[in-house]
Amino acid sequence: MMVDKATTQIQHDCGIRVLVFIKLIEN
C-alpha cells in the first residue's frame, strides 16, 4: 500500500511539472 501510494504521488508530481513545463513553452 505504501509503495503504491508513493508511486501515485510521484506520478502526480511529475504530471504537474509536465503541465507547468508545457505552459512555459507555450508562453
C-alpha positions as CSV (number, residue, x, y, z in Angstrom):
1,M,0.0,0.0,0.0
2,M,2.7,2.5,1.0
3,V,4.8,1.8,-2.2
4,D,1.7,2.2,-4.4
5,K,0.8,5.4,-2.6
6,A,4.3,6.8,-3.1
7,T,4.3,5.8,-6.7
8,T,1.0,7.6,-7.3
9,Q,2.4,10.7,-5.5
10,I,5.5,10.7,-7.8
11,Q,3.4,10.3,-10.9
12,H,1.1,13.2,-9.7
13,D,4.2,15.5,-9.1
14,C,5.6,14.6,-12.5
15,G,2.3,15.3,-14.1
16,I,2.2,18.8,-12.6
17,R,5.7,19.5,-13.6
18,V,4.9,18.5,-17.2
19,L,1.9,20.8,-17.3
20,V,3.9,23.7,-16.0
21,F,6.7,22.9,-18.5
22,I,4.2,22.9,-21.4
23,K,2.7,26.2,-20.2
24,L,6.2,27.8,-20.0
25,I,6.9,26.7,-23.6
26,E,3.6,28.0,-24.9
27,N,4.1,31.3,-23.2
